[in-house]
Amino acid sequence: MPDVPPRPSWKDWLPFIALAISILGFASWFGGSVSRDEDIARRTTILEQREDLRDRDRSEDKDKLNTIDVRTARIESKLEVLLAPKERNQ
């Protein structure tokens, strides 16, 4: 009778199982890091957009304040001109 090779046990498959688990773990880790990087990029973009809006609002506020300052200066100069002759008469 010819020799029958022994039936492989689960221990013979252990290197392949370990390799498969390692590959799955790496794929899971890599996928998680990619999604984390995308999330960080998305958050950064949102923060940059918010900062741009704040800068625009600040510049608009500065323009409004400058306009108010100019108007105030005009009113003050007109008042000085109007009050100057009255003060001279007194």
C-alpha positions as CSV (number, residue, x, y, z in Angstrom):
1,M,0.0,0.0,0.0
2,P,1.3,3.4,-0.9
3,D,2.0,5.8,1.9
4,V,-0.8,8.3,2.3
5,P,0.4,11.8,3.2
6,P,-0.9,13.0,6.5
7,R,-3.9,15.3,6.5
8,P,-2.9,18.9,7.1
9,S,-3.8,20.3,10.4
10,W,-4.9,23.9,11.3
11,K,-1.3,24.5,12.4
12,D,-0.1,24.1,8.8
13,W,-2.4,27.0,7.8
14,L,-1.3,29.3,10.6
15,P,1.2,31.3,8.5
16,F,-1.5,32.0,5.9
17,I,-4.0,32.9,8.5
18,A,-1.5,35.3,10.2
19,L,-0.7,36.9,6.8
20,A,-4.4,37.3,6.0
21,I,-5.0,38.9,9.4
22,S,-2.0,41.2,8.9
23,I,-3.2,42.3,5.5
24,L,-6.8,43.0,6.8
25,G,-5.4,44.9,9.8
26,F,-3.2,47.0,7.5
27,A,-6.1,47.7,5.1
28,S,-8.3,48.7,8.1
29,W,-5.6,50.9,9.5
30,F,-4.8,52.5,6.1
31,G,-8.5,53.1,5.4
32,G,-8.9,54.7,8.8
33,S,-5.9,57.0,8.3
34,V,-7.2,58.1,4.9
35,S,-10.7,58.9,6.3
36,R,-9.0,60.7,9.2
37,D,-6.9,62.8,6.8
38,E,-10.0,63.6,4.8
39,D,-11.8,64.7,7.9
40,I,-8.9,66.9,9.0
41,A,-8.7,68.5,5.5
42,R,-12.5,69.1,5.6
43,R,-12.3,70.7,9.0
44,T,-9.3,72.9,7.9
45,T,-11.2,74.1,4.9
46,I,-14.2,75.0,7.0
47,L,-12.0,76.9,9.5
48,E,-10.3,78.8,6.6
49,Q,-13.7,79.7,5.1
50,R,-14.8,81.0,8.5
51,E,-11.7,83.1,8.9
52,D,-12.1,84.5,5.4
53,L,-15.7,85.5,6.3
54,R,-14.5,87.1,9.6
55,D,-11.8,89.0,7.7
56,R,-14.3,90.3,5.2
57,D,-16.7,91.3,8.0
58,R,-13.8,93.1,9.7
59,S,-12.8,95.0,6.6
60,E,-16.5,96.0,6.0
61,D,-16.7,97.2,9.6
62,K,-13.5,99.2,9.1
63,D,-15.0,100.8,5.9
64,K,-18.2,101.7,7.8
65,L,-16.2,103.2,10.6
66,N,-14.1,105.2,8.1
67,T,-17.3,106.5,6.5
68,I,-18.7,107.5,9.9
69,D,-15.4,109.3,10.7
70,V,-15.5,111.2,7.5
71,R,-19.1,112.2,8.0
72,T,-18.3,113.3,11.6
73,A,-15.4,115.3,10.5
74,R,-17.6,117.1,7.9
75,I,-20.3,117.9,10.5
76,E,-17.7,119.1,12.9
77,S,-16.1,121.4,10.3
78,K,-19.5,122.8,9.4
79,L,-20.4,123.4,13.0
80,E,-17.0,125.2,13.5
81,V,-17.8,127.4,10.5
82,L,-21.3,128.2,11.7
83,L,-20.3,128.8,15.3
84,A,-17.2,130.9,14.5
85,P,-19.1,134.1,13.4
86,K,-21.4,133.9,16.5
87,E,-18.5,133.6,18.8
88,R,-16.8,136.7,17.2
89,N,-19.9,138.8,17.7
90,Q,-20.0,138.1,21.4
